[in-house]
Amino acid sequence: MKRIVLVSGSSNPKLASQISEHLDVPLVDPQLVRFANGEIYCEIEKNVRGADVFIIQSTCTPVNDNLMELLIMIDALKRASASSITAVVPHYGYSRQDRKASPRTPISAKLVADLVTVAGASRVITMDLHAGQIQGFFNIPFDNIYASPVLIDYIRENVFDTNTIFVSPDAGGVDRVRHYAKKLKADIAMIDKRRTGKNVAKAMNIVGDVRGKNCIIIDDMIDTAGTLIEACKALKDHGAQKVVACATHPIFSGPAIERIVNSDALDKVIVTDTIPLCESAKDVDKIKVLSTAEILSKAIHRTFNNDSVSSLFV
């Protein structure tokens, strides 16, 4: 008889708990321990022999610690004779290093894929990959679930009106923005930007008419918010009436929260819970967090039952 087991790492316990409630399956404690020198140890508290195990672990800050936790839990489960091990990684760390952008640089997203595969994962489920080609780095089944159904429902009910236009912060995000615009029957615009260094971007030109419009910027992640704030300023300078940012992964590192709070150009930020909010972000009124627990629960349930998950891709 098939048996499902949910294991939660330490990176996102609230999301794991919500997924557990949706599936009505208790969480198994991997009993993660750190030795004095920083080494990570785990001992799965429950018998998992022959079970289909799903590990819920975002590789968010601290990225390297959470990645090692994931690998060690996979190895422990493999050696405990789990029938299958699915890594549910709501946020895939190192996803921005998906190609050689300059000489003598690593493709770290591929390295992470190799580590997860060699550790013993049977399948990976993630949400809104930064670059879709990362799926090709894996030689095991890989499902990239989109957060757009959750975000679109909220936008439709709380933000969208006939004066709304969707905006891509760069050329690479146009397809993502076009999907939102098609669903809600709206126009799109794009910001032509020039990046001058790591985490540094300068917005240059607006492609499209945003004058008098309510703009919704769609992106997959917000890191230091430098690009976002420049984009908001550019939109307001070109006559935008209101600017709302919408992203799946709230990384919010460095000065991100300070920039969001102090920006007069940015009216609201809508994100999901693939990454837990940092302490400084929890009391910020501008930030609205939506839950992805239901859609991830559906993906887990359908995977366990060998049902199609393709309807969750749109």
HELIX and SHEET records of a PDB file:
HELIX    1   1 PRO A   13  LEU A   23  1                                  11    
HELIX    2   2 VAL A   63  ARG A   79  1                                  17    
HELIX    3   3 SER A  108  ALA A  119  1                                  12    
HELIX    4   4 GLY A  132  PHE A  137  5                                   6    
HELIX    5   5 SER A  148  ASN A  158  1                                  11    
HELIX    6   6 ALA A  171  GLY A  173  5                                   3    
HELIX    7   7 VAL A  174  LEU A  184  1                                  11    
HELIX    8   8 GLY A  226  ASP A  237  1                                  12    
HELIX    9   9 ALA A  256  ASN A  262  1                                   7    
HELIX   10  10 GLU A  279  ALA A  281  5                                   3    
HELIX   11  11 ALA A  293  PHE A  304  1                                  12    
HELIX   12  12 SER A  310  PHE A  313  5                                   4    
SHEET    1   A 6 LEU A  27  VAL A  28  0                                        
SHEET    2   A 6 ILE A   4  SER A   8  1                                        
SHEET    3   A 6 ASP A  52  ILE A  56  1                                        
SHEET    4   A 6 SER A  84  VAL A  89  1                                        
SHEET    5   A 6 ARG A 123  MET A 127  1                                        
SHEET    6   A 6 PHE A 142  ILE A 145  1                                        
SHEET    1   B 2 VAL A  33  ARG A  34  0                                        
SHEET    2   B 2 ILE A  40  TYR A  41 -1                                        
SHEET    1   C 7 VAL A 200  VAL A 207  0                                        
SHEET    2   C 7 ASP A 187  GLY A 197 -1                                        
SHEET    3   C 7 THR A 164  SER A 168  1                                        
SHEET    4   C 7 ASN A 214  ILE A 222  1                                        
SHEET    5   C 7 LYS A 242  PRO A 250  1                                        
SHEET    6   C 7 LYS A 268  THR A 272  1                                        
SHEET    7   C 7 ILE A 287  LEU A 290  1                                        
END                                                                             
